[in-house]
Amino acid sequence: MAWEGLAAEFLQVPTVTRAYTAACILTTAAVQLELLSPFQLYFNPHLVFRKFQVWRLVTNFLFFGPLGFSFFFNMLFVFRYCRMLEEGSFRGRTADFVFMFLFGGILMTLLGFLGSLFFLGQALVAMLVYVWSRRSPQVRVNFFGLLTFQAPFLPWALMGFSLLLGNSILVDLLGIAVGHIYYFLEDVFPNQPGGKRLLLTPSFLKLLLDAPEEDPNYLPLPEEQPGPLQQ
């Protein structure tokens, strides 16, 4: 019964958050069960473009290391802040949310190639946290019951905690940088004098993922009133 309740609760989570969280957990489980090896998942430009192992462009964002505290810590932040974004500023805008993932993933891949980074899931988490924090500047965050501060400080606290866990802060810095680029192009620059939106979600994504908008000028036909049967 407990599993049924948990499954029902998980199915109520927004689509993108549910899909990404499930993909990360299943990928880690497959590695843990030795069905996959991290060597089959990491980003390697030579294998991607010479051997056509294009799945590495995606799988390097899905593996957060073996089961342990670091993995559960990252999954907690993925689930919490991805969900709050999808249910908050991206509510009803699934295509825009997916486009943010694509924009961030492509930019991280290019910059990660320059920095010889092989797994970028943690950078994606940092980007999600950064965008949420900048869009929720007045929210006060309780960080594991130890510290309480305004939301914009959360990405830096996350980076410091990651450093305590022995991880490289370069990945977190990459995520923060990409998150700031997205936030500037989407939220800041369009509101400047002479500014405009530069990040336009492709129409095919909107067609696939968003519900069609109703025509405000459309007037439904009046319902027919029941009358006597005609002979």
NORRAFEN-V577477 format. One record per pair of residues at least 24 apart in sequence whose C-alpha atoms are under 8 Angstrom apart, sorted by sequence separation. I is the first residue (numbers start at 0). J is the second residue. D is the distance in whole Angstrom. If there is no record, write none. Layout:
# NORRAFEN-V577477
I_J_D + I_J_D
This chain:
# NORRAFEN-V577477
129_153_8 + 37_62_8 + 128_153_7 + 129_154_6 + 128_154_6 + 125_154_6 + 125_157_8 + 27_61_8 + 31_65_7 + 26_61_6 + 27_62_6 + 30_65_8 + 31_66_7 + 26_62_6 + 27_63_7 + 27_64_7 + 23_61_5 + 27_65_7 + 22_61_7 + 23_62_6 + 27_66_7 + 23_63_8 + 19_61_8 + 84_127_8 + 81_127_6 + 88_134_8 + 125_171_6 + 129_175_6 + 77_124_6 + 80_127_7 + 81_128_8 + 84_131_6 + 125_172_8 + 73_121_7 + 76_124_7 + 80_128_6 + 83_131_8 + 122_170_5 + 126_174_5 + 130_178_6 + 121_170_7 + 122_171_5 + 125_174_5 + 126_175_5 + 129_178_6 + 130_179_7 + 133_182_8 + 77_127_8 + 121_171_7 + 122_172_8 + 124_174_7 + 125_175_6 + 126_176_8 + 129_179_7 + 73_124_7 + 80_131_7 + 119_170_7 + 122_173_6 + 123_174_6 + 126_177_6 + 127_178_7 + 130_181_8 + 56_108_8 + 76_128_8 + 122_174_4 + 126_178_4 + 130_182_6 + 121_174_8 + 122_175_7 + 125_178_8 + 126_179_8 + 20_74_7 + 116_170_8 + 63_118_8 + 62_118_7 + 20_77_7 + 63_120_6 + 20_78_6 + 59_117_7 + 60_118_6 + 62_120_7 + 63_121_7 + 59_118_5 + 60_119_5 + 61_120_6 + 59_119_6 + 60_120_4 + 16_77_8 + 17_78_8 + 59_120_7 + 60_121_8 + 16_78_6 + 111_173_8 + 60_123_7 + 110_173_8 + 16_81_6 + 16_82_6 + 107_173_7 + 107_174_7 + 44_112_8 + 13_82_7 + 16_85_7 + 12_82_7 + 15_85_8 + 107_177_7 + 106_177_7 + 13_85_7 + 13_86_7 + 42_116_8 + 43_117_7 + 103_177_6 + 42_117_5 + 103_178_7 + 41_117_5 + 42_118_6 + 41_118_6 + 15_93_8 + 103_181_8 + 15_97_7 + 99_181_8 + 69_164_7 + 98_200_6 + 95_200_6 + 94_200_7 + 98_204_8 + 94_204_5 + 95_205_8 + 94_205_5 + 93_205_8 + 94_207_8 + 94_208_5 + 93_208_6 + 94_209_6 + 93_209_6 + 92_209_7 + 91_209_7
